[in-house]
């Protein structure tokens, strides 16, 4: 398979390729297996043509059989002139300059690229165009296909990218500016506004200046977002492509104010480093709210609860004033899930962030950025010190700390963290938060959370950052009945679009599902046996009798014929009966002797003088 389920055209179309060529496959509308990139499959169906593209139409799920996995073949380099019948259905790669961009409200997009041989069309039915705009240089990888512009026209050849990572956008060459004359004066740079004054001005162009408090890659998957903070507040900033900043840089950014999942954000078209400083965290004595969003804050209190999901975790801390604060340990922080302990005091520094709209808990949380943001004290002792300046520092361009939890995966290869995973045979396993799964389409991820609901095809997980639909396929379906609501589960699977617009995590192997213990350890889940109870045969009953234990001694039973087992069983029963009779006789005689002794003693006492009885 060169494209997975839900990657191109619709939820039913995939692409398969061998050494001779490639072709599209239209899967059944119901009960179709969920296919992943790299699956080796045998497909049976009818040949058909859809808008000029040849495809195999599979009528039932028995028409697709998965026989293993293999490396996805390298994409064939093509130009606009090469797109045609010879490459239709193959995985191809091309490059060009954007001459037109059309975006739909659903997020799908069409790009028209120009190269040295002409123009080519790139169509994706999901968000994939990124920052592409007229003049941008783009490299694209995807499936070569066809969509007629009119019935019977031998045209409409195009490339269908499978995921956003298949479209790589570089900034286009800017038109040369005329050299200013000696008398011309440069336009003054706009003065930065206070961050607090621009946070709510959505749609307005603004310039801000602040200290970087998060490493690129802590907030998002593409390492383009950082948090800037000044004395008035903080704001998430999406940097221009190619910008490089580090924690502690003072950055001036200009762009349009908008939102990211409801949170304020500045999409910068220009950003420059103007200096270096440190941002002191603001001491919070209340639960964080919208006014504190994106700020670097510090809290101290008693750890009330800790819930671990493998490499991520979620805790509640009670402040001295009684307020309860949620602390979220994300996959990018590198903070072990065992760091916080219930009943211990702790001081924590982190970024305030709102929950995803899908999360069950809608409280704002504090996200520590690295292990140095967490200081844990002894039980019952107030923690008065901690990361004074916010702890996390990094060199320019650094990313979040790597998760180093121990454990190797099982299944197709070796995982890199807690839990099981297919590993290198299918790509590197990424530990991600549930809120970020949509950013990893087509990638192999490991996620954890609490089972919020069971569905007909899997479960819904919630880790506090958001929720995700988890689909069980293949061998994993055997565990559907062994998982209950409120179980804490760790799963490894591919992020795929299998229904609707929200991606799912598709788990294929039973070994890629595990429960999470109290200390973050993973425990394999065993499917309940569905085998019906069988009647006990005569030989089995005799064996059970013959293998009775007498005290600590067990009678071993070799493989004997039925008559020998019967004889041995009778001997055992006879021995047990004899021992029982002897024991009862012994106890009776002992009771009789004891009774006779008591009677004799009473007679002696009654016969003795009164003064002797008193002594």
Secondary structure, 3 states (H helix, E strand, C coil): CCECCCCCCCCCEEEEECCCCEEEEECCCCCCCCCCCCEEEEECCEEEEECCEEEEECCCHHHEEEEEECCCCCCEECCHHHCCCCCCCCEEEEEEEEEEEEECCCCCEEEEEEECCEEEEEEECCCCCCCCCCCCEEEEEEEEEECCCCCCCCCCEEEECCCHHHEEEECCCCCCCCCCCCCCCCCCCCCCECHHHHCCCCCCEEEEEEEECCCCCCCCCCCCEEEEECCCCEEEEECCCCCCCCCCEEEEEEEEEEEECCEEEEEEEEEEEEEECCCCCEECCCCCCHHHCCCEEEEEEEEEEEEECCCCEEEEEEECCCCEEEEEECCCCCCCCCCCCCCEEEEEEEEEECCCCCCCCCCCEEECCCHHHEEEEEECCCCCCCCCCCCCCCCCCCCCCCCCCCCCCCCCCCCCCCCCCCHHHCCCCEECCHHHHHHHCCCEEEEEEEEEEECCCEEEEECCCCEEEEEECHHHHHHHHHCCCCCEEEEEEEEECCCCCCCEEEECCHHHEEEECCCCCEEECCCCCCCCCCCCCHHHHHHHHHCCEECCEECCCCCCCHHHHHHHHHHHHHHHHHHHHHHHHHHHHHHHHHHHHHHHHHHHHHHCCHHHHHC
